[in-house]
């Protein structure tokens, strides 16, 4: 297991800390063993593809067709539209779904279930939000190995349900290189006065992403740092920073996400990463009250395949890195310095997110 995260403090990098950065305690203070923070890296290395005995697959396809289709709930409409088109083309099973904001998706799924009007068959969630889904009793438990899914992609939360990891993606900073040539080398270097008035942070991602930073660094130091970024370095916290980034009005985005086409295809927006940023495992779970359970099993099993991951990558540039797609776009990306969402970290990551939000924003949503 790589211990590259151990070299995250300013005193152990080749980059000299800025004068402003030195006012903070930049040493790492991991809340869990470094091995735990890096344990999810196994997902980035897993190349196993979905394989199911043809006879078993035929029986499952027939059962799915008899149910009439599948309905998905997740974050991104473009992603599910691409998945549904490919799934229906391959199995002749109707497929549809909805993209719901991360702020609202758990509330929406819970309300749907409470109303006794089940619609969702498969939920697509990050591990921390999947934990909430489990806690509310909304997920079922499925024997995924019998459906050909590699056991390393399957995870559970006691007896409250299980899920299948299908997509691995990451928090990303972005710079408009028409205006920015020197990117902050560490999280603390964002406090340098040279970046004053130049930084935009997406509100939800700033809060959620600090759940990861709070695992590597002292949570109190993270609150101090981000209060400084907002109050002293005029960091703008707003819903969406993309237009400001592209125009150059705010040429640095702090805590963006993924490698989106609308930014990278400009040719002058460059992604970069600081040690301690988070990598999310996105998973599928079948709803406990799924109207179409066999279709849900077929879709979830299929979504763990390389062809499904490649379709997701082509649609939104979030896929399964072990299949070789990520470094085609971001050749300098280094998983060794990321903090991973895994069964070792996701509960504490959620707690760190809540703590950061309550302390920095005084509980404001």
Secondary structure in CASP SS format (residue, H / E / C, confidence):
PFRMAT SS
TARGET T0000
AUTHOR 0000-0000-0000
METHOD secondary structure of the structure
MODEL  1
X C 1.00
X C 1.00
X C 1.00
X H 1.00
X H 1.00
X H 1.00
X H 1.00
X C 1.00
X C 1.00
X H 1.00
X H 1.00
X H 1.00
X C 1.00
X C 1.00
X C 1.00
X C 1.00
X C 1.00
X C 1.00
X C 1.00
X C 1.00
X H 1.00
X H 1.00
X H 1.00
X C 1.00
X C 1.00
X C 1.00
X C 1.00
X C 1.00
X C 1.00
X C 1.00
X C 1.00
X C 1.00
X C 1.00
X H 1.00
X H 1.00
X H 1.00
X H 1.00
X C 1.00
X C 1.00
X C 1.00
X H 1.00
X H 1.00
X H 1.00
X H 1.00
X H 1.00
X C 1.00
X C 1.00
X C 1.00
X C 1.00
X C 1.00
X C 1.00
X C 1.00
X C 1.00
X H 1.00
X H 1.00
X H 1.00
X H 1.00
X H 1.00
X H 1.00
X H 1.00
X H 1.00
X H 1.00
X H 1.00
X H 1.00
X H 1.00
X H 1.00
X H 1.00
X C 1.00
X C 1.00
X E 1.00
X E 1.00
X E 1.00
X E 1.00
X E 1.00
X C 1.00
X C 1.00
X H 1.00
X H 1.00
X H 1.00
X H 1.00
X H 1.00
X H 1.00
X H 1.00
X H 1.00
X H 1.00
X H 1.00
X H 1.00
X H 1.00
X H 1.00
X H 1.00
X H 1.00
X C 1.00
X C 1.00
X C 1.00
X E 1.00
X E 1.00
X E 1.00
X E 1.00
X E 1.00
X C 1.00
X C 1.00
X C 1.00
X C 1.00
X C 1.00
X H 1.00
X H 1.00
X H 1.00
X H 1.00
X H 1.00
X H 1.00
X H 1.00
X H 1.00
X H 1.00
X H 1.00
X C 1.00
X C 1.00
X C 1.00
X C 1.00
X C 1.00
X C 1.00
X C 1.00
X E 1.00
X E 1.00
X E 1.00
X E 1.00
X E 1.00
X H 1.00
X H 1.00
X H 1.00
X H 1.00
X H 1.00
X H 1.00
X H 1.00
X H 1.00
X H 1.00
X C 1.00
X C 1.00
X C 1.00
X E 1.00
X C 1.00
X C 1.00
X C 1.00
X C 1.00
X C 1.00
X H 1.00
X H 1.00
X H 1.00
X C 1.00
X C 1.00
X C 1.00
X H 1.00
X H 1.00
X H 1.00
X E 1.00
X E 1.00
X E 1.00
X C 1.00
X C 1.00
X C 1.00
X C 1.00
X C 1.00
X E 1.00
X E 1.00
X E 1.00
X E 1.00
X E 1.00
X E 1.00
X E 1.00
X E 1.00
X E 1.00
X E 1.00
X E 1.00
X E 1.00
X E 1.00
X E 1.00
X E 1.00
X C 1.00
X C 1.00
X C 1.00
X C 1.00
X C 1.00
X C 1.00
X C 1.00
X C 1.00
X C 1.00
X C 1.00
X H 1.00
X H 1.00
X H 1.00
X H 1.00
X H 1.00
X C 1.00
X H 1.00
X H 1.00
X H 1.00
X C 1.00
X C 1.00
X C 1.00
X E 1.00
X E 1.00
X E 1.00
X E 1.00
X H 1.00
X H 1.00
X H 1.00
X H 1.00
X H 1.00
X H 1.00
X H 1.00
X H 1.00
X H 1.00
X H 1.00
X H 1.00
X H 1.00
X H 1.00
X H 1.00
X C 1.00
X C 1.00
X H 1.00
X H 1.00
X H 1.00
X H 1.00
X H 1.00
X H 1.00
X H 1.00
X H 1.00
X H 1.00
X H 1.00
X H 1.00
X H 1.00
X H 1.00
X C 1.00
X C 1.00
X C 1.00
X C 1.00
X E 1.00
X E 1.00
X E 1.00
X C 1.00
X C 1.00
X C 1.00
X H 1.00
X H 1.00
X H 1.00
X H 1.00
X H 1.00
X H 1.00
X C 1.00
X C 1.00
X C 1.00
X C 1.00
X E 1.00
X E 1.00
X E 1.00
X E 1.00
X E 1.00
X E 1.00
X C 1.00
X C 1.00
X C 1.00
X H 1.00
X H 1.00
X H 1.00
X H 1.00
X C 1.00
X C 1.00
X C 1.00
X C 1.00
X E 1.00
X E 1.00
X E 1.00
X E 1.00
X C 1.00
X C 1.00
X C 1.00
X C 1.00
X C 1.00
X E 1.00
X E 1.00
X E 1.00
X E 1.00
X E 1.00
X E 1.00
X E 1.00
X E 1.00
X E 1.00
X E 1.00
X C 1.00
X C 1.00
X C 1.00
X C 1.00
X C 1.00
X H 1.00
X H 1.00
X H 1.00
X H 1.00
X H 1.00
X H 1.00
X H 1.00
X H 1.00
X H 1.00
X H 1.00
X H 1.00
X C 1.00
X C 1.00
X H 1.00
X H 1.00
X H 1.00
X H 1.00
X H 1.00
X H 1.00
X H 1.00
X H 1.00
X H 1.00
X H 1.00
X H 1.00
X C 1.00
X C 1.00
X E 1.00
X C 1.00
X H 1.00
X H 1.00
X H 1.00
X C 1.00
X C 1.00
X H 1.00
X H 1.00
X H 1.00
X H 1.00
X C 1.00
X C 1.00
X C 1.00
X C 1.00
X C 1.00
X H 1.00
X H 1.00
X H 1.00
X C 1.00
X E 1.00
X E 1.00
X C 1.00
X C 1.00
X C 1.00
X C 1.00
X C 1.00
X H 1.00
X H 1.00
X H 1.00
X H 1.00
X H 1.00
X H 1.00
X H 1.00
X H 1.00
X H 1.00
X H 1.00
X H 1.00
X H 1.00
X H 1.00
X H 1.00
X H 1.00
X H 1.00
X C 1.00
X C 1.00
X C 1.00
X C 1.00
END
